[in-house]
Amino acid sequence: MRCFKFVTLGCKLNQCESDELAGRLTEHTWRSCEPGEAADLVVVNTCTVTEKAAMQSRQAIRRAVRENPGAFVVVTGCHAETDAQAVLAIPGVGAVADRTAKVHLAEIVAQLGAPTHQGPFHFRGDGEISFPAPSKARDPFAGRTRAHFKIQDGCDAFCSYCIVPYARGPSRSRRAEEVLEGIRLLSGLGFREVVLTGVHIGRYGLDLSPPRSLSGLLRKILGLSLPLRIRLSSIEPLELTDEILDLTQEAYGRICPHFHIPLQSGDAGVLERMRRPYRPKDFARVVGAIHDRLPDVAIGADVLVGFPGETEAAFENTFRLIDGLPLSYLHVFPFSPRPGTAAFGFPERIAPEAIRARCERLRILGRQKRLSFHRRFLGREVEVLTETSRDPQSGLLRGISGNYLRVRFSGEDSWMNRFLRVRITGTGERLLEGKGVALQEGEPENALSQPGPPRKS
């Protein structure tokens, strides 16, 4: 049986799509390569959110060609969408699949028969978008406790710096019935956390007929009463509604008290040039409302540094806003001009050395925020979902709490892939140390505490 490998760059949505594609390939007489085994097919799922990401994607393609002689190399993802000709020009690339074709990639490769090097081919879809669902016959997430599930794709926002709407097209939502069935299947496969992903999940359902909402979808998922918890991926500040916060309070633990909210800038003028639909006071209000309702919540933020016209005063506005908010961690990115976006031609570019210095200041602040957040839990118990593999350095069990604390602790293999109470005994910038407490015989278990089927480590 022919075997395949995947190389995935970029966001969690890309990883989710790679998992789905891998599962579909197994339904077409393919199997995943064993470690060290020569591949017949390599799929490189690329990213282009920044120029650096695009460069890393091209490097990964060349490395895939070099390390897998004789394999048919297919490139998909956002970089393949926005610069297909550059990808096709890389020696050894067998095919490029655009966003409408990649969902049918398994079927396309199957129709080719034995992969050949007669290409390169450029696979273009028919414009129809499908969302492959998990199947009981396969488990593309084998060895994991957490699954990512795509509920939405595409974006209509067209922020001035962002290439993603051009790469992924308009916002498209999965029907609620498909989402519920997919989550049922993932629960049956033993997963105890599902991360709802998409490009713009706060717009979920607005394109459906009749229109739906993310809060309505969450309520339907909770109605399934499955032994798992739900985590949201990145959500825009004005789309984190009172209804979503109400549900998180009502179903505390079943919906993770963790929100990742893009800020990008704390300066009103910069946000306006970015074409962001909120202002600093709006972001501060949302973060304050979350923290007031859910004091132990983890709140992360994206910050884009060095946007054209970001003066020293504008950067200081961003720094002061973040410093004064109860954020738990930061993702800091330097501005990268992307051809095809409005900001590519903006004047008043910021010098690279200034961007590096500003990024470093924010990253230091982010580390301080994370450590301060971790220290709040010293001596307290948190509920942790234990992973199916041990920490490679210490040999200890490891897991993650609903509010995004990464904890390692001693314990038995039988504790893997189940929810446990863990007392925090030590804190660090990245990891916390803890002492696990197994459920005692006869102790009542809530829907989240029940262990799933044993999973491969």
C-alpha positions as CSV (number, residue, x, y, z in Angstrom):
1,M,0.0,0.0,0.0
2,R,1.3,3.4,-0.9
3,C,2.2,5.8,1.9
4,F,2.0,9.6,2.4
5,K,3.5,12.3,4.6
6,F,2.2,15.7,5.5
7,V,4.2,18.9,6.2
8,T,2.0,21.5,7.8
9,L,2.9,25.1,8.4
10,G,1.0,28.0,10.0
11,C,-2.2,28.0,11.9
12,K,-4.4,25.4,13.7
13,L,-6.8,25.6,10.9
14,N,-4.1,24.3,8.5
15,Q,-3.4,21.5,10.9
16,C,-7.1,20.6,11.1
17,E,-7.3,20.5,7.3
18,S,-4.2,18.4,7.0
19,D,-5.7,15.9,9.5
20,E,-8.9,15.8,7.4
21,L,-7.0,15.3,4.2
22,A,-4.9,12.5,5.8
23,G,-8.1,10.8,6.9
24,R,-9.6,11.0,3.4
25,L,-6.4,9.6,1.8
26,T,-6.7,6.5,4.0
27,E,-10.1,5.9,2.5
28,H,-8.4,5.8,-1.0
29,T,-5.9,2.9,-0.3
30,W,-3.2,5.1,1.2
31,R,-1.6,4.9,4.6
32,S,0.5,7.2,6.7
33,C,4.3,6.5,6.3
34,E,6.1,4.9,9.2
35,P,9.0,7.0,10.7
36,G,11.9,6.8,8.3
37,E,9.9,5.2,5.5
38,A,10.2,6.6,2.0
39,A,7.0,8.4,1.0
40,D,5.2,7.9,-2.3
41,L,3.2,11.2,-1.7
42,V,4.1,14.3,0.3
43,V,1.6,17.0,0.9
44,V,2.9,20.4,2.0
45,N,0.2,22.6,3.5
46,T,1.6,26.1,3.4
47,C,1.1,29.5,5.1
48,T,1.5,33.0,3.8
49,V,0.2,35.2,6.6
50,T,3.6,37.0,6.6
51,E,6.5,37.2,4.2
52,K,8.5,35.1,6.6
53,A,5.8,32.4,6.6
54,A,5.8,32.4,2.8
55,M,9.6,32.0,2.8
56,Q,9.4,29.2,5.3
57,S,6.7,27.5,3.2
58,R,9.0,27.6,0.1
59,Q,11.9,26.2,2.2
60,A,9.6,23.4,3.5
61,I,8.7,22.5,-0.1
62,R,12.3,22.3,-1.2
63,R,13.1,20.3,1.8
64,A,10.2,17.9,1.1
65,V,11.5,17.4,-2.4
66,R,15.0,16.9,-1.3
67,E,14.3,14.5,1.6
68,N,11.7,12.4,-0.4
69,P,13.3,11.5,-3.7
70,G,10.9,9.9,-6.1
71,A,7.8,11.1,-4.1
72,F,4.9,13.0,-5.8
73,V,4.9,16.4,-4.0
74,V,1.6,18.3,-3.8
75,V,1.5,21.8,-2.4
76,T,-1.6,23.4,-1.0
77,G,-2.6,26.0,1.5
78,C,-2.5,29.8,1.5
79,H,0.9,30.3,-0.2
80,A,-0.1,27.9,-2.9
81,E,-3.3,30.0,-3.4
82,T,-1.7,33.4,-3.5
83,D,1.5,32.6,-5.5
84,A,0.8,29.4,-7.4
85,Q,3.2,30.2,-10.2
86,A,6.2,30.6,-7.8
87,V,5.4,27.3,-6.2
88,L,5.0,25.5,-9.5
89,A,8.4,26.8,-10.5
90,I,10.1,25.0,-7.6
91,P,11.9,21.9,-9.1
92,G,10.3,18.7,-8.0
93,V,6.8,20.0,-7.2
94,G,4.3,17.7,-8.8
95,A,1.1,19.7,-8.3
96,V,-0.5,22.7,-6.7
97,A,-4.0,22.5,-5.3
98,D,-6.0,25.7,-4.7
99,R,-8.5,26.2,-1.9
100,T,-11.4,24.8,-3.9
101,A,-9.5,21.7,-5.1
102,K,-7.7,20.7,-1.9
103,V,-10.9,19.4,-0.3
104,H,-11.0,16.9,-3.2
105,L,-7.3,16.2,-3.1
106,A,-7.6,12.6,-2.0
107,E,-10.0,11.9,-4.9
108,I,-7.7,13.8,-7.4
109,V,-4.6,11.9,-6.4
110,A,-6.6,8.6,-6.5
111,Q,-7.6,9.4,-10.1
112,L,-4.0,9.9,-11.1
113,G,-3.2,6.4,-10.2
114,A,0.5,6.0,-9.4
115,P,1.9,9.5,-8.9
116,T,4.1,10.6,-11.8
117,H,6.3,13.5,-12.6
118,Q,4.6,14.5,-15.8
119,G,3.4,17.7,-14.2
120,P,3.5,20.0,-12.6
121,F,-0.3,20.1,-12.4
122,H,-2.3,23.0,-11.1
123,F,-5.5,21.6,-9.6
124,R,-8.4,24.1,-9.5
125,G,-11.7,23.2,-8.0
126,D,-15.1,24.1,-9.3
127,G,-15.8,26.7,-6.7
128,E,-17.9,24.4,-4.5
129,I,-16.5,24.1,-1.0
130,S,-17.1,21.0,1.2
131,F,-16.1,20.4,4.7
132,P,-14.9,16.8,5.1
133,A,-16.2,15.3,8.4
134,P,-14.4,12.8,10.6
135,S,-15.3,9.2,9.9
136,K,-15.7,6.2,12.2
137,A,-13.5,4.2,9.8
138,R,-10.5,6.4,10.4
139,D,-8.7,8.4,13.1
140,P,-6.5,11.1,11.6
141,F,-5.8,12.5,15.0
142,A,-4.4,9.2,16.5
143,G,-2.3,9.7,19.6
144,R,-3.9,13.0,20.7
145,T,-6.3,14.0,23.4
146,R,-7.4,17.2,21.6
147,A,-9.0,17.5,18.1
148,H,-9.4,20.6,16.0
149,F,-12.7,20.9,14.1
150,K,-13.3,23.4,11.4
151,I,-16.7,25.1,11.7
152,Q,-16.0,28.0,9.2
153,D,-13.6,29.1,6.5
154,G,-12.8,32.3,4.7
155,C,-13.1,35.9,5.7
156,D,-15.0,39.0,4.5
157,A,-13.1,41.6,6.6
158,F,-10.3,42.6,4.3
159,C,-8.1,44.2,7.0
160,S,-5.6,46.4,5.1
161,Y,-2.5,44.2,6.1
162,C,-4.1,40.7,5.6
163,I,-3.7,38.4,2.6
164,V,-6.0,35.7,4.1
165,P,-9.3,36.8,2.5
166,Y,-7.6,36.5,-0.9
167,A,-6.1,33.1,-0.1
168,R,-9.2,31.5,1.5
169,G,-12.1,33.4,-0.1
170,P,-15.4,34.6,1.5
171,S,-16.8,33.4,4.8
172,R,-18.5,30.0,4.6
173,S,-20.0,28.1,7.6
174,R,-20.5,24.5,8.2
175,R,-24.1,23.5,8.9
176,A,-24.9,22.9,12.5
177,E,-26.0,19.4,11.9
178,E,-22.6,18.6,10.3
179,V,-20.8,20.1,13.3
180,L,-22.8,18.1,15.8
181,E,-22.3,14.9,13.9
182,G,-18.6,15.5,13.7
183,I,-18.2,16.2,17.4
184,R,-20.2,13.1,18.2
185,L,-17.8,11.1,16.1
186,L,-14.7,12.7,17.7
187,S,-16.1,12.0,21.1
188,G,-16.7,8.3,20.1
189,L,-13.0,8.2,19.0
190,G,-12.0,9.1,22.5
191,F,-11.3,12.8,22.3
192,R,-11.9,14.9,25.4
193,E,-11.4,18.3,24.0
194,V,-12.5,19.8,20.7
195,V,-11.1,23.1,19.5
196,L,-13.5,24.9,17.2
197,T,-11.4,26.5,14.5
198,G,-11.9,28.8,11.5
199,V,-10.6,31.9,9.9
200,H,-13.3,34.1,11.4
201,I,-15.4,32.0,13.8
202,G,-17.2,35.0,15.3
203,R,-19.0,35.2,11.9
204,Y,-20.1,31.6,12.1
205,G,-23.6,31.0,10.7
206,L,-24.2,34.5,9.2
207,D,-24.0,33.1,5.7
208,L,-26.4,30.2,6.4
209,S,-30.1,30.3,5.6
210,P,-31.7,31.0,8.0
211,P,-28.7,32.8,9.7
212,R,-27.2,31.2,12.8
213,S,-24.8,32.3,15.5
214,L,-21.7,30.9,17.3
215,S,-23.5,31.1,20.6
216,G,-26.4,29.1,19.2
217,L,-24.0,26.5,17.9
218,L,-22.3,26.3,21.3
219,R,-25.7,25.7,23.0
220,K,-26.5,22.9,20.6
221,I,-23.1,21.3,21.3
222,L,-23.7,21.5,25.0
223,G,-27.0,19.8,24.5
224,L,-25.2,16.7,23.3
225,S,-24.0,16.1,26.9
226,L,-20.8,14.5,25.7
227,P,-17.8,13.8,28.0
228,L,-15.6,16.5,26.4
229,R,-14.9,20.2,26.6
230,I,-15.0,22.8,23.9
231,R,-12.3,25.4,23.3
232,L,-12.7,28.4,20.9
233,S,-9.9,29.4,18.7
234,S,-9.2,33.1,18.0
235,I,-12.3,35.3,18.1
236,E,-12.6,39.0,17.3
237,P,-13.2,41.4,20.3
238,L,-16.6,42.7,19.1
239,E,-17.8,39.2,18.3
240,L,-17.2,37.8,21.8
241,T,-20.8,38.4,22.8
242,D,-22.6,38.5,26.1
243,E,-24.4,35.2,25.0
244,I,-21.0,33.5,24.6
245,L,-19.8,34.7,28.0
246,D,-23.1,33.7,29.6
247,L,-22.7,30.1,28.2
248,T,-19.1,30.0,29.4
249,Q,-20.3,30.9,32.9
250,E,-23.2,28.5,32.8
251,A,-21.2,25.6,31.5
252,Y,-17.9,26.4,33.2
253,G,-15.4,23.8,32.3
254,R,-17.4,22.4,29.5
255,I,-16.6,25.5,27.5
256,C,-13.0,26.4,28.3
257,P,-12.5,29.7,30.1
258,H,-9.9,30.8,27.5
259,F,-10.3,33.4,24.9
260,H,-7.7,34.5,22.3
261,I,-8.6,38.0,21.0
262,P,-6.7,39.8,18.3
263,L,-5.8,43.4,19.4
264,Q,-3.1,44.2,16.7
265,S,-2.7,47.8,18.0
266,G,-3.6,49.9,21.0
267,D,-3.6,53.1,19.0
268,A,-6.8,54.4,17.5
269,G,-5.2,55.9,14.4
270,V,-3.3,52.7,13.6
271,L,-6.4,50.6,14.0
272,E,-8.2,52.8,11.6
273,R,-5.5,52.4,9.0
274,M,-5.6,48.7,9.6
275,R,-9.3,48.7,8.8
276,R,-10.1,47.1,12.2
277,P,-13.7,47.7,13.3
278,Y,-13.0,48.6,16.9
279,R,-10.9,51.1,18.9
280,P,-8.7,50.6,22.0
281,K,-11.5,51.5,24.4
282,D,-13.6,48.8,22.9
283,F,-10.9,46.2,23.3
284,A,-10.4,47.2,27.0
285,R,-14.1,47.1,27.7
286,V,-14.3,43.5,26.3
287,V,-11.3,42.3,28.2
288,G,-12.6,43.9,31.4
289,A,-16.1,42.3,31.0
290,I,-14.5,38.8,30.5
291,H,-12.3,39.2,33.5
292,D,-15.1,40.5,35.7
293,R,-17.3,37.5,34.9
294,L,-14.5,34.8,34.8
295,P,-11.7,35.8,37.2
296,D,-9.6,32.8,36.4
297,V,-10.0,33.1,32.6
298,A,-7.0,33.0,30.3
299,I,-7.0,35.9,27.8
300,G,-4.4,36.0,25.0
301,A,-3.9,38.7,22.4
302,D,-2.3,39.1,19.0
303,V,-0.2,42.3,18.5
304,L,1.0,43.5,15.1
305,V,4.1,45.7,15.5
306,G,5.5,48.3,13.0
307,F,2.5,49.0,10.9
308,P,3.1,51.9,8.5
309,G,2.7,55.1,10.3
310,E,3.1,53.6,13.8
311,T,4.9,56.4,15.5
312,E,6.7,56.0,18.8
313,A,3.7,57.6,20.5
314,A,1.4,55.1,18.8
315,F,3.5,52.2,20.0
316,E,3.5,53.6,23.5
317,N,-0.3,53.7,23.4
318,T,-0.2,50.0,22.5
319,F,2.3,49.2,25.3
320,R,0.3,51.1,28.0
321,L,-3.0,49.6,27.0
322,I,-1.6,46.0,27.2
323,D,0.3,46.7,30.4
324,G,-2.9,47.9,32.1
325,L,-5.1,45.0,31.1
326,P,-5.5,41.5,32.7
327,L,-4.0,39.6,29.7
328,S,-2.4,36.2,30.3
329,Y,-0.1,36.1,27.3
330,L,0.8,37.8,24.0
331,H,1.5,36.7,20.4
332,V,3.7,39.4,18.9
333,F,4.3,39.7,15.2
334,P,6.3,42.2,13.1
335,F,4.4,43.8,10.2
336,S,5.2,42.1,6.9
337,P,4.1,43.9,3.8
338,R,2.1,41.5,1.6
339,P,1.7,42.2,-2.1
340,G,-2.0,42.4,-3.0
341,T,-3.0,44.0,0.3
342,A,-3.9,47.7,0.7
343,A,-1.1,48.2,3.2
344,F,1.6,47.0,0.8
345,G,1.7,50.5,-0.7
346,F,1.2,52.5,2.5
347,P,3.9,55.2,3.1
348,E,5.7,55.8,6.4
349,R,7.3,52.4,6.7
350,I,9.0,51.7,10.0
351,A,12.7,50.9,10.1
352,P,13.4,47.2,10.7
353,E,15.6,47.9,13.8
354,A,12.7,49.9,15.4
355,I,10.3,47.1,14.7
356,R,12.7,44.5,16.3
357,A,13.1,46.7,19.4
358,R,9.4,47.2,19.8
359,C,8.7,43.5,19.4
360,E,11.2,42.7,22.0
361,R,9.7,45.1,24.5
362,L,6.3,43.6,24.0
363,R,7.6,40.0,24.2
364,I,9.2,40.8,27.6
365,L,5.9,42.3,28.7
366,G,4.1,39.1,27.5
367,R,6.5,36.9,29.4
368,Q,5.8,38.9,32.5
369,K,2.1,38.7,32.0
370,R,2.2,34.9,31.5
371,L,4.4,34.4,34.6
372,S,2.1,36.6,36.7
373,F,-0.9,34.6,35.5
374,H,0.8,31.3,36.4
375,R,1.7,32.4,39.9
376,R,-1.9,33.1,40.7
377,F,-2.6,29.4,40.8
378,L,0.2,28.3,43.1
379,G,-1.3,26.0,45.8
380,R,-4.6,25.8,44.0
381,E,-6.2,22.8,42.3
382,V,-7.1,23.0,38.6
383,E,-8.8,20.5,36.3
384,V,-6.3,19.2,33.7
385,L,-6.8,17.0,30.6
386,T,-3.9,14.6,30.6
387,E,-2.1,14.0,27.3
388,T,-1.4,10.5,25.9
389,S,2.4,11.0,26.0
390,R,4.8,11.9,28.7
391,D,7.0,15.0,28.9
392,P,10.2,13.9,27.0
393,Q,12.6,15.7,29.4
394,S,11.2,14.6,32.7
395,G,9.1,11.5,32.0
396,L,6.2,13.1,33.9
397,L,2.6,13.2,32.7
398,R,1.6,16.4,31.2
399,G,-1.7,18.1,30.4
400,I,-3.5,21.4,29.9
401,S,-6.3,23.0,31.9
402,G,-9.3,24.7,30.6
403,N,-7.7,28.1,31.2
404,Y,-4.6,27.1,29.2
405,L,-2.2,26.2,32.0
406,R,0.3,23.6,30.8
407,V,1.1,21.3,33.8
408,R,3.4,18.3,34.3
409,F,3.0,15.9,37.3
410,S,3.8,12.4,38.3
411,G,1.2,9.7,37.8
412,E,0.2,6.4,36.1
413,D,-0.4,5.7,32.5
414,S,-4.0,4.9,33.3
415,W,-4.5,8.6,34.0
416,M,-3.9,9.5,30.4
417,N,-6.7,11.1,28.4
418,R,-8.8,11.9,31.4
419,F,-9.7,14.9,33.4
420,L,-7.9,15.1,36.8
421,R,-7.6,17.5,39.6
422,V,-4.0,18.7,39.9
423,R,-2.6,20.8,42.7
424,I,-0.1,23.4,41.4
425,T,3.2,23.1,43.4
426,G,5.5,25.2,41.2
427,T,5.3,27.8,38.5
428,G,7.5,28.9,35.6
429,E,7.1,30.9,32.5
430,R,6.0,28.0,30.2
431,L,5.2,25.1,32.5
432,L,3.7,24.6,35.9
433,E,4.6,21.7,38.2
434,G,1.8,19.9,40.0
435,K,0.6,16.9,42.0
436,G,-2.1,14.8,40.4
437,V,-5.1,13.6,42.3
438,A,-6.8,10.6,40.8
439,L,-10.6,10.2,41.2
440,Q,-11.3,8.0,44.2
441,E,-13.5,4.9,43.8
442,G,-17.1,5.9,44.2
443,E,-16.5,9.6,43.8
444,P,-19.1,11.3,41.7
445,E,-17.9,12.1,38.2
446,N,-19.3,15.0,36.1
447,A,-19.6,14.7,32.4
448,L,-16.0,15.9,32.0
449,S,-14.4,13.5,34.4
450,Q,-15.1,10.2,32.6
451,P,-12.1,8.6,30.9
452,G,-12.4,7.9,27.2
453,P,-11.4,4.8,25.4
454,P,-7.7,4.0,25.7
455,R,-5.7,5.9,23.1
456,K,-2.4,5.2,21.4
457,S,0.5,7.2,23.0
